[in-house]
Each structure stands twice: as structure tokens, then as C-alpha cells.
Amino acid sequence: MLLGVYLVGLARVTLWPELSDNDGFDLVRTILGWLDDHGIALTYSVTEFVANIALFVPFGVLVSLLQPRRPPWAVVALGLATSLAIEVAQLLFLPLRVADVRDLVANTLGTAVGVAVVLASSRTREPTSAAGRQEDPVATPSERGDKSPRQGRPSAR
């Protein structure tokens, strides 16, 4: 459900024919104004690149959480494919929008950041040392991950 809401928002931001004065970006303008007032003037190009990264971080997070068995590289590849589809749609069907390879790079980077956030948070929840892990006393060596060469062979005593 959350992924669906995100994708609708993503489509609104990237595939709408043109942005209007009532585009919902008042918070962004407020933040940029505050930064400018404090001597941090960002160019439009930098602002757009950072915004495109931020736009795709949720993509990486949500897909990683919804499909935990999907390898991280595959989630990033899906982000790249999604971004490519958006840029091609802008190029072919939205003359008032600009398809740009920098958007493709930023969106893919944002997906990778989202994947990294999920990976980092899942690693902090799992014990990292053997001492911190609880072993199942009735687990077989293969279930415990014992890779000894004698696994499955009778003892030669």
C-alpha cells in the first residue's frame, strides 16, 4: 500500500505535463530560502540533483523491505529501469519536461542510498559476533552452517 502511494506521488512529480504554482513544493522553497538567508546558496542544478536523489531513496527502502530476498543490486537495477522509463516518457510524451541523464544518475544513486539504509539497519539489528548469536541446540550441522569437510560422513574412530 505504501509503495503504491509512493509510486502515485512519484508519477505526479515526474510525469505531470508541467509543474504549477500550486505544486506542493512550498516546503522545499522555504528550506532553500532559509539556506540562502544563511549564506548557503545552492544552484538550481545542485538543488535538482539532490532532490532527485531524495526522490528515489524511498524507492530503494520500500522495494528492499517488500522484497527482502531480492539482491541489493537487483533493487538498484529496478530503480535504474524505473528512472529510465520516466526519462523516456518525458522525452517522448512530455514536451514541457526535460529528460536528462543526470536525473537517471541521481535517481539511481537515490535508490542505492535507500538500499544501503535498509542493509545498514538490518545489520544493526542482527548480532554480529558468534558470541551474540543463540544456536539451536537440536540443529543439525548443516542448519548451523557448519562447513567442516566431515559433515555428513561417519566418524573414523
N, C-alpha and C positions, 0 to 999 in steps of 0.2 A: 504494500500500500504506500509506504513512504517513498519507495523507489518510483512508483507511478506518479506521485505528487511532484517529486523532484524532476522527473522527465517532462512533465507538462510545463513546469517552470522553465526548464532548460529550452524547450521548444519555443516558449513565449519570448525568451530573451534572445535566442539566436535565429529564429525563423520568422519572426514577425516582420512584415514588409519594411517598417521603419519605426524608430523609437519616437514617442510623442513627449510632449512636455509633462504629461501625467504618466511617466514610465515606471514609477515606483523606485527610482534611484535617488530620492531625496537624502537618504542616509549616507550614500556614497558621496554626494555633493557636499554634505555637511562635514564629513570626515576630511575630504580633500580641502575644503575651506579652512578647517581647523589646522591642518598640516601647513597650508600656505601661510596662515597667520603666524605660525610658529617657525617660519623660516625654512620649511621643508616643501619646496615647490617641486611637484612631480610633473614631468611632461605627459602629454596625452598618451604617447606611445608606451611609456613605462606604466602608467595607470592601467591602460588597456591590457598589457601583458600580465600584470599582477592580477587584474580582475579575471582574466581568462584562466589563470592557474586556480584561483579561488573558486571559480565556477565549476571546475571539474573535480575538486577534492571530494565533494560528496559522492560523486560517481564512483570513485575508487573505493571509498569507505563502504557504501551501500552494496555494491556488487560483491566486494570481498566478504562482507558479513552474510549476504544472502546465498552466496555460493562458496562456502569455505573450502571445498575440495578443489576449486579451480585454482591452478597455479598463479602466483602473482604476475608473472609475465603475460599470462593469458588475459588477466583483468586489464593490464596496461594496454595490451593489443586491442582489446574491446573498446577501451577509451579512445585509442587512436582511430579505430574504424568508425566510431560514433562521431568523432570530431571531423573526420574526412567526409562523412556523409553530410554533415552540417555545412561544411565549406563548399562541397559540390552543389548542394541545394541552393546556397546563397549565390554561387556563381551562375547557375543555370536559370534559376527561377525568381531571384530577388534582386532586381537591378539597382535598388536603392541601398543594398547591403554590399559589403566588400569582403570577398573571400581572400584570405591571407594565410600564407604558410606559417607566419608567426603565431597565428591563432592555433593552428594544428600543433605546433611545438608546445605552446603554453598549456593547451588543454590536455595533451598527453602527459606533460610534466605534472599537472594538477592531479590527474588520475594516479600517477606514480606516488605522489605525496599522500593521497588518500589510502593507497595500498600500504604504504610504509607506516602510516598511523595505525592501521589495523594490525599489521605484523608486530609493531613495537608494543602495542597494548596487549596483544595476546601473549607475547613473550614475558611481559612483566607479571602476568597472572600465573604463569606456569613456573614451578620450581626449576632452577637452572642447574642445580647440582644433584648428584646421585643421592647425597645425604638427605636432601629435602623431599625426595620422592618416596612415596609409600609403595612397596612392592606387594603384589598379591601373593600370599603365602602358598596358594594352591595353583598358581600359574605355571604352565609348562615353560621350559627354557625358551622355546620359540616365541611364546606370548610375552616373555620378559625381554625379548630382544637379544638373548644370549646367542652369539655367533661363533661359539667355540667349534673347532673342527670335529670334535667328537659328538656333536649334537645329533641325537637320533641313533647313535651306534652304541652297542653294549660295551660296558667297561671291560678292559682286557686285564683283569687282575688275576 
